Amino acid sequence: MDPNDATGTGSDSIRVVIADDERLVRLGLRVVIDSEPDLTVVGEAADGAEVVPLVRELRPDVVLMDVRMPGIDGIRATETLVNGMTPPPRILVVTTFEHDDHVYDALRAGATGFLLKRARAEEMVQAVRLVARGDSLLFPAAVRDLALRHGADRRREADAADRDRGPFGRLTEREGQVLRLMATGLNNGEIARQLVVSQETVKTHVGSVLGKLGARDRTQAVIAAYESGFVLPG
């Protein structure tokens, strides 16, 4: 993640809801978030059952979602919010271990990215800003590793012919290039410079890629690309 790209999204504050069953964790996250002029915590929840109605009421831009909570866990809460709201908030999973199976399940359920509880304050606020803006992939190397590790069975089931007949076969050559660059973590401006096109052109290509793949956001598209073998490690 490039700190130079983690700027605010405009004059309006990014509205954040924190969901974690540990009060001290919620307090720490609130202190970090509220210390920034462009970020505002608008609500807190102690479990997944509580966060769903709270988010529906407050309609924040970003939800910091603990993946392990009593009652309804962060995975189910994420899936409920992503499938039940238009538009859904950006969901940033808060976790202790980046290689936790639950993190991958949350990403596949619709979370935009994840944040380690041990992250430094500046990394936390940069992550919130980045997912709120949504034109880059958060921690692309970690997302790749999770997708490759958990998607091995799916890749074995999908040979090259299947990919050609599936949604990836509908991508144009340029859209395929954009998707592969997205997978490396490049934002729209960086992709535009590499392909020598305008940012608006890249934005159009990204929208087309998401539409053809049926992906909610860049994270979902990149996970699908790695699982299918369309994008290979290296």
N, C-alpha and C positions, 0 to 999 in steps of 0.2 A: 504494500500500500504506500503510495507516494504522499508524504505529508503536504507537499505543495498542492495536491489536488483536493485535499480535505478541507475545503473552505465552506462557508455557509451557503445556503441556497437562496438567500435574498434577505430583504429587510425584515420579514416576518420570522418570528421564532419558530424553530422546529419543536413541535409538541410531542412530549415523550410520556409514556406510561411504563412504570416499572412493575414487574411481576416476579416475586421471589418470596419463598416461605420463610426466609431468614430476615428478621427485622434489621439487623446490623448491615446486611448486604444492601437492603433497600436504602438504608440511611446513607451508606457510603456512595452508592450510585447517585442518589439525589444530590448530595453535596457536590460531586464532580460535575454532574449535568447542569445544575442550577448556577454553577460558578461561571458559566459561559454566557455571554450576552445574547447569543443567537439560539440557545437551547433552553427549554422550559419543561420541567416535570409537572404534568397536569393531573396525575393520579398514581396511586399505588394499589397493588393487590397482593394478597398473601398466598393465593393458589389459583389454579387454572379455572375453577368454577367461578371465582370472583372476577377474574380478569376479563372474561368474555363479555358479560353485560356492561362492565366498566368501559371497555374499549368501544362497544357499540354506542354508549352514551356520549363519551368524550371525543371520539373520532380523532385520536392522535395520529401524527405522521409516522412515528416509530414506537414499537413496543419492545422493551428489553425483557425477554421471556426466559425465566429459569427453566431448564429442560426437565428437571426432576422436582416435582411438587406433589403434595398430597392431594387426594381427590382426583381431579382432572390434571394430568401432567402437561408439560409444555408442548409435547407433540400433538396431543389431541386438541389442546386449546388453539394451537397454531392452525391446525387443519380446519377447525370450526370457524375461526376468524377469516382465514383466506377464502374459504368456500362460501361464507355467509355474508360478506360485506362487499359493497361495490362503491368506490374502490376499497380494497383491503389495505390496512396499514402495512408498512414495512416491518417485518419482525426480525429482530436480532436476538438469537439464542445466546443466553449467558450460561457458560459452562465452566467446569473445572478442568476438563481434559478435552483437547481438540480432537482426539481420535476416539472419543466415546461413540459407541454405536448409536446412542440416542441423538447425538448431534446430526448424524447422517439422516436418521429417520425424520428429524425435524426439518432439515433442508429439503428432503423429498416431499414433506407435507406442505411446504410453501414458505418456509423461513428464507429470508434473503441472505443471511449470513450468520456468523456466530462471533461471540466475544468471550475471551477468557477472563475469568474472575480475577486472575492475578495480573491482568493488563495494567499498564501505567495509565494515569489519568488522561494524558494527552492521546494515547491510543484509543481510549474509550470514546472521547469526544470526536476524534477523527472518524471512528467507525460509525457513529451515529450520523454524522454529517454525510458520510459517503453513502450509506444505505438510503438516507432520505433523498439524496440526489438521484441515485439509481442508475448512473451511466457508467459504472465500473463495478468490477467483481471484487468483493472483500476477501482477502487472504486467498488468492487464486491457487497457490501451491497446496494449501491445506484442503481446499475443495477438491482439487485434482486427486490428491492422495486418498481422500475418503471415497470418491467415486470409483477410482481404480480398484481399491481394496474391496469395496462392497458390491461393485458391479461386475465382478468377474463372471459369475454365472450367467448374467444377462448377455455379456459379450459372447460367451460361448454359444448361446442360443441364437444369436443374430449374426449370420454370415454376411459376406459382402453383398450377395444378391438380395438378401432381405433388406439391407440398408438402402440399396438402390431403389427398391420398390416402396419403401416406407417414406416417412416425412423428410428424411435427409436427402432422399433422391429428388425431392421437389425444390431443393435449394439451388439457386443459380451459382455459377462459379464464384461470382463476387460475394454473394451471401455466405458461401462456404469459407471464403477468405476472412470475412468479418467475424464469423463465429469462431474460427481458430484463433484469431487475435483477441477476441473477447476472453477466450479460455486462458490466455496468458495474463489477464488482468489489465490490459490496456483500456483506458477510457476512450470516449468518442473522439476527443481531440487528438489523442495519440494515434488512434487507428486512422483518422483522417490524414495525419501527417505521413504515416507510413504508406498509405495507399495513394497519396497525393490527390485527395478529393476533399470536398467541403464537409464540415461537421454535420450539416443538414442532410447531406447524402448518406453519411454513416448512420445518422439517426433513422433515416428511412429504411436502410438495409437492416438495422437491428430490429425495428418494428416488424419487418417482413419475416425475419428469421423466427422471432417469437411467435408470430401468427401461424407460420407453416408448421412449427414444432408443437404448437399448443402449449407453449411455455408461458408462465406468468411473468417471469423476469429473466435477467441474464443468468442468475444462479441456476434456475431450473433448466435453461437451455444448455448450459455448460455441463451440468450433471448428465443430462440425456446424451450429449455428444460424447462424453467419456465412456458412459455405460455402453453405448452402441458401438464404440470403436471408431466413430467418425473422426474424433480427435484422439490422437495417440500421445502418450507421454514422451517427453524429450524436447 
